[in-house]
Amino acid sequence: MTLDQAAPARQGWGVQPVPDYPRFPALTSAVVREQGGVRLLLRGELDMSGVADTEAAVKAAAELTDGRLTIDLSELAFLDVFGARALLRVADEVLSTGRDVVIANPNRHVRRLFELITDLAYGRSLVAELVRRDT
């Protein structure tokens, strides 16, 4: 028995090039001093690959103020469960030191993702404590 090498082409299975998909915007952060504290602006996409950098950025921003740390998500285009868990966890760590922390301006999909993560602080609602519209 021999394999008919031309069969896929006759059946329309020809090799198709993989289309170029748009590149996702890189995750960037910037710290802006504001009255009463600092604002950490996150831009782009936060997924598993950006978790360590984001945690470091949040901790570094928290060290810049004794006032409020606002983690602003208004320019975040995408957030996966790894990024959401990391943000809630590191914000809660900063909150536990007595600092005021707010995760501000999540879009409704991001807020819902936060609400689904319930295993980080049993008996507490991190979303109620941390996530809100900008004040």
C-alpha positions in Angstrom: 0.0 0.0 0.0 1.3 3.4 -0.9 0.3 6.8 0.4 -1.2 9.1 -2.2 0.8 12.3 -1.6 -1.5 14.4 -3.9 -4.8 13.5 -2.1 -4.8 16.4 0.3 -4.4 18.9 -2.5 -7.2 17.3 -4.5 -9.5 17.5 -1.4 -8.7 21.2 -0.9 -6.4 20.7 2.1 -3.6 22.7 0.6 -1.1 24.4 2.9 -2.4 27.8 3.9 -0.1 30.4 5.3 -0.8 31.4 8.9 -2.2 35.0 8.9 -0.3 37.7 10.7 -2.3 38.5 13.8 -2.0 42.0 15.3 0.6 42.1 18.1 -0.8 42.8 21.5 0.3 46.0 23.1 3.0 45.5 25.6 2.3 46.1 29.3 3.7 49.3 30.5 3.4 51.2 33.8 3.9 54.7 34.9 3.8 56.3 38.3 2.2 59.8 38.7 2.4 61.7 41.9 -0.9 63.2 42.9 -2.4 65.0 45.9 -2.6 62.5 48.7 -0.5 59.7 47.1 0.6 58.1 43.9 -1.2 56.7 40.9 0.2 53.6 39.1 -1.1 53.6 35.5 -1.2 50.2 33.8 -1.4 50.2 30.0 -1.6 47.3 27.5 -2.3 43.7 28.4 -1.6 42.0 31.7 -1.4 38.3 31.4 0.8 35.6 32.9 3.9 37.0 31.3 3.5 40.4 33.0 2.6 39.2 36.6 6.1 39.5 38.1 6.7 43.0 36.6 3.3 44.2 37.7 3.8 42.9 41.3 7.2 44.7 41.4 5.7 47.9 40.0 2.9 47.9 42.6 5.3 47.4 45.5 7.7 50.1 44.1 4.8 52.6 43.7 3.6 51.8 47.3 7.1 52.7 48.6 6.8 56.1 47.1 4.0 57.3 49.4 2.6 57.1 52.8 -0.8 58.1 51.3 -3.1 56.4 48.9 -1.8 54.1 46.2 -4.2 54.1 43.2 -3.7 51.3 40.7 -5.4 52.7 37.6 -6.7 50.2 35.1 -8.5 52.7 32.7 -5.9 52.0 29.9 -5.6 48.2 30.5 -6.8 46.5 27.3 -6.8 43.0 28.5 -6.5 41.1 31.8 -6.4 37.4 32.3 -7.0 35.4 35.5 -3.3 35.3 36.3 -3.0 39.1 36.1 -6.3 39.6 38.1 -5.1 37.3 40.9 -1.7 39.0 41.0 -3.3 42.4 41.2 -5.7 41.5 44.0 -3.0 39.7 45.9 -0.3 42.4 45.7 -2.9 45.2 46.5 -4.0 43.2 49.5 -0.4 42.8 50.7 0.1 46.6 50.5 -3.3 47.2 52.2 -2.2 44.9 55.0 0.7 47.3 55.8 -1.8 50.0 56.7 -1.6 51.9 53.4 -4.8 53.0 51.5 -5.0 51.1 48.2 -7.5 51.4 45.4 -7.8 49.5 42.2 -9.5 52.1 40.1 -11.4 52.2 36.8 -11.6 48.6 35.8 -13.9 48.0 32.8 -17.0 45.8 33.6 -15.3 42.6 32.2 -12.3 43.1 34.5 -14.5 43.9 37.5 -16.4 40.7 36.8 -13.2 38.7 36.6 -12.2 40.1 40.0 -15.5 39.1 41.5 -15.0 35.5 40.3 -11.7 35.2 42.2 -12.9 34.4 45.7 -10.2 32.2 47.2 -7.5 34.8 48.0 -9.0 36.1 51.3 -11.5 33.8 52.8 -14.2 35.7 54.7 -13.4 39.0 53.0 -14.4 40.6 49.8 -11.3 42.0 48.2 -13.4 43.5 45.4 -15.5 45.5 47.9 -12.3 46.5 49.8 -10.1 47.4 46.8 -11.9 47.9 43.5 -13.9 51.1 42.7 -14.4 53.8 40.3 -11.9 56.6 40.4 -12.6 59.1 43.2 
